[in-house]
Amino acid sequence: MIRPHRSHPLWIAYLLHRLSGLGLALFLPAHFYMLALALDQPDELDRYLRFADNPLVKLAEFGLVFLLAVHVFGGLRLLALEFLPWSPRHKTMAASAVAAAFLVAGTFLLQAV
């Protein structure tokens, strides 16, 4: 049974913000590990960088940049909810946040390919 509030666009925006934060939190340890490789084992880092030239990895990086952009723009939308008076445009702000995230991530993907 689907609850009616879970089909509301602002609930979906909330869910996207939470999931993107979780995805970024899971990515950070791997990122810090790669940074540590750059300091301690440069040949291992070179091996990883060669792996990162794979098109599937580039696509995964697109997903990561998309998660980051969704989280940033979703956070800005939440700040607007907290500090600005209520407006019926909040659904538009949520849709604009996702659109801006696609624009940023798509631009990254075009630069990476």
N, C-alpha and C positions, 0 to 999 in steps of 0.2 A: 504494500500500500504506500503510495507516494503522498507525502504530506503537502498540502497546498503551498505552504511558505517555501518549500524547497524548490519550487519551480519559478520563484520570483527572481528577476534579474539581479537584484542586490544581494540575495543569498548566494547566487552563483558567483558573484564578484567576491563575496566573503570567502567562499570555498576556494576560488582560484588564488586568493591572497594567502590563505593558509597552506595550500598544497605547494605553491611556489616557494614559500618560506621553508617548508620541510625539504623540498628538493635541493635548495641552496645549502641548507644545513648538512645534508648528506654529502654534498659535493665538497664542502670546505676541507674536510680531512684529507681527501685525495689531492686537493690543490696544495695544501701545506706540505704534503709528502713530496710532491713534485718540486716545490721550492727548496726543500731540504736536499733533494737530489742535486739541484743546481749548485749547492754549496759544497756537498761532500763527494758526489760521484758524477762528475760531468759526463763521462761516457754513457752512464745509464740515462742521463737526461737527454743526450743526443739520440739514444735508441727510442726514447719516448717521443721525441720531436719528429723522428722519422715516421713513427706510428701515427702521429697526429696529422700527417699529410693525407691519410686515408680519407676518401670521400664520406664514408659512414661516420667517421669521427667528426668531420666538419659539420655533418648534419646534426650530430649530437651536440656539438658546440652551439649550433643555431638554437637548439632546444634549451640549452643552458642560458644563453643570452636572452631568449624569450622569457624564461622563468625569472631572470633578474629584472627585466623590464616590466613584467607583470607585477612583480613585487614592489618595485619602486613606484610605478604609476598607481597601483592599488593603494600603497601607503599614502601617496599624495591625495588620493580621493578620500581616504579615511581622515586625513588631516582637515580636508575641506568640510567633511561631515561634522567634525568636532568643533571647528572654529567659525564656520559660516552658518547663517540661518538656514533652516530647512527650505528646500526648493524642490519642485517637481522635476527639476533637471538632474537629480542625482542618478537616475537611470542612464541619462545621456553621459554623465561623467564616467560611469562605470564602463559603458561601451567605448567611450573615447580612450579610457585607460588601456583597454585591450587592443584597440586599434593602434594606439601609439606604441604599444609593446611589439605588435607585429611589424610596424614600420622600422623600429630600431633593430629588431632581430633579423628582419629581411635585409636591411642595409648591411648588417654584419655578414650575413651569409653571402651576399653578392660580393663583398670585399674579400671574403675568405676563399671563394671558388675561383 
